[in-house]
Amino acid sequence: MSTFAHQFFSGLAMGGVYAILALALVMIYQATHLVNFAQGEMAMFATYMAWNMMDSGLPYWAAFGLTVVLSFAAGVIIERVIVRPFAKAPVLSMVIVFIGMVFIFNSVVGWIYGYEIKDFRSPFPEKAWFGNTLMSSHESGVIVVTFLVLALVYGFFRFTPLGLAMRAAAQNPASSRLVGIKVGWMLALGWGLAAAIGSIAGMMAAPVVYLDPNMMSSLLLYGFAAAVLGGIDNPWGAVAGGFIVGVMQNLVGAYLVGTQIQLSVALVIIIGVLVMKPSGLFGRVIVTRV
């Protein structure tokens, strides 16, 4: 029973990472109705920036905050410089752009830092919190960070004028322009916010999976599975999907298929949800009259 409980709570911790990634994917999807396949590589690049700062002597939380700010700025620049010129291009063209970004980020990091695995320290103490024997302090910290990010995102979009403007621009661009909202800049800010959230996922995952240019490849797949499961148009659903996927991954990997092929769990979830409930568990069903 204790082994089952340990697998369950460890799954919740990794589910927190998937939830943050899923949240970043949902934010871009709501604004553009596209899935950013480069989200994982952007997070990996940001994590290397944080590692570089800490290796230079900067304290962890200072490097953490600076990385989030720089990631936000990078997301805005990517939208304005790379994504914006393809705004009216076919969907396939955008998919090719995103795939190209994946290889660019991966190759640049490998060229600068090399492909050897690096250790990325956790900001949380080695001793478990409150004598907890089922979760390490890092696993507990990841869950706390996940809910803190979700609360901040909810508060931003619910109670701030800028957040309300971004929601309006994503849901109805034409009407937003009529009331003076600069829709283009709102989309750019959405990309920046998604990049900042993704960087947090990378920094929370690196102490567990270690730091290398390919660290986010499988994590993005789990994050995408979480977004599809919870509803790719529902931030709360995406977070719930992240925790569900994390627990399922650990339990199925430990008791059914083994850890070697547990990545297939994410693929099964994606296919199953798309077949049985394409809108996800908490997503909206949109009916269009033709």
Residue pairs with C-beta under 8 A, 6 or more apart in sequence:
2 134
3 254
4 251
5 134
6 134
7 250
7 251
7 254
8 247
8 250
8 251
9 134
9 135
9 139
10 135
10 139
10 250
11 246
11 247
11 248
11 249
11 250
11 251
12 135
12 139
12 143
12 243
12 246
12 247
13 135
13 136
13 138
13 139
13 140
13 142
13 143
13 208
13 246
14 142
14 205
14 208
14 222
14 246
14 249
14 250
15 226
15 242
15 243
15 244
15 245
15 246
15 247
16 142
16 143
16 145
16 146
16 204
16 242
16 243
16 246
17 142
17 146
17 201
17 204
17 205
17 208
17 219
17 223
17 242
17 246
18 219
18 222
18 223
18 225
18 226
18 241
18 242
18 243
18 245
18 246
19 146
19 150
19 226
19 238
19 239
19 240
19 241
19 242
19 243
19 246
20 145
20 146
20 149
20 197
20 198
20 200
20 201
20 204
20 223
20 242
21 39
21 40
21 43
21 198
21 201
21 219
21 220
21 222
21 223
21 226
21 242
22 223
22 224
22 226
22 227
22 230
22 238
22 239
22 241
22 242
23 149
23 150
23 153
23 197
23 235
23 238
23 239
23 242
24 36
24 39
24 43
24 194
24 195
24 197
24 198
24 201
24 223
25 35
25 36
25 39
25 194
25 223
25 224
25 227
25 232
25 238
26 227
26 232
26 233
26 234
26 235
26 238
27 190
27 193
27 194
27 197
27 235
28 34
28 35
28 36
28 39
28 190
28 191
28 194
29 35
29 36
29 227
29 232
29 233
30 170
30 171
30 190
30 233
31 166
31 169
31 170
31 186
31 187
31 190
31 191
32 83
32 94
32 187
34 91
34 94
34 95
34 98
35 98
35 224
35 232
36 42
36 98
36 194
37 95
37 98
37 99
37 101
37 102
37 220
38 98
38 99
38 101
38 102
38 105
39 194
39 198
39 220
39 223
40 102
40 198
40 216
40 217
40 219
40 220
40 223
41 101
41 102
41 105
41 106
41 216
42 71
42 74
42 75
42 78
42 101
42 105
42 195
42 198
42 199
43 198
43 199
43 201
43 202
43 216
44 105
44 106
44 109
44 202
44 213
44 215
44 216
45 105
45 108
45 109
46 67
46 70
46 71
46 74
46 195
46 198
46 199
46 202
46 203
47 67
47 120
47 199
47 202
47 203
47 205
47 206
47 211
47 215
48 109
48 112
48 113
48 211
49 67
49 70
49 71
50 63
50 64
50 66
50 67
50 120
50 199
50 202
50 203
51 118
51 120
51 206
51 211
52 113
53 62
53 63
53 66
53 67
54 60
54 63
54 121
58 66
60 121
60 123
61 123
64 123
64 203
67 199
67 203
68 196
68 199
68 200
69 196
71 192
71 195
71 196
71 198
71 199
72 192
72 193
72 195
72 196
73 192
74 192
74 195
75 191
75 192
75 193
75 194
75 195
75 196
76 188
76 189
76 191
76 192
78 101
78 191
78 195
79 187
79 188
79 190
79 191
79 192
80 188
82 97
82 101
83 94
83 97
83 191
84 184
84 188
86 93
86 94
86 97
106 213
106 214
109 213
110 213
113 213
115 212
115 213
116 212
117 210
117 211
117 212
118 210
118 211
118 212
119 210
119 211
120 203
120 206
120 207
120 210
120 211
121 207
122 137
122 138
122 141
122 207
123 141
124 136
124 137
124 138
124 140
124 141
125 137
126 137
127 137
128 135
128 136
128 137
128 140
129 135
129 137
129 140
132 140
138 207
138 208
141 204
142 204
145 200
145 204
146 239
146 242
149 197
149 200
150 235
150 236
150 239
153 193
153 197
153 235
154 235
156 162
156 163
157 163
157 164
157 166
157 167
158 164
162 189
165 176
165 181
165 186
166 186
166 189
166 190
168 175
168 176
168 179
168 181
168 186
169 176
169 181
169 183
169 186
169 187
170 186
170 187
170 190
173 183
176 183
176 186
177 183
201 219
201 223
202 215
202 216
205 215
205 216
205 219
206 215
209 215
209 219
218 263
218 266
221 263
221 266
221 267
222 242
222 245
222 246
222 249
222 266
223 242
224 266
224 270
225 241
225 245
225 266
225 267
225 269
225 270
226 238
226 239
226 241
226 242
226 244
226 245
227 238
227 241
227 280
228 241
228 269
228 270
228 273
228 274
228 280
229 241
229 244
229 245
229 269
229 273
229 280
229 281
230 236
230 237
230 238
230 239
230 240
230 241
230 242
230 244
230 280
230 281
230 282
230 283
231 237
231 238
231 241
231 279
231 280
231 281
231 282
231 283
231 284
232 238
232 280
232 283
233 279
233 280
233 283
233 284
234 280
234 282
234 283
234 284
236 282
237 280
237 281
237 282
237 283
240 281
240 282
241 280
241 281
241 282
245 265
245 266
245 269
248 265
248 269
249 262
249 265
249 266
252 262
252 265
253 259
253 262
253 265
257 264
257 265
273 280
273 281
279 285
279 286
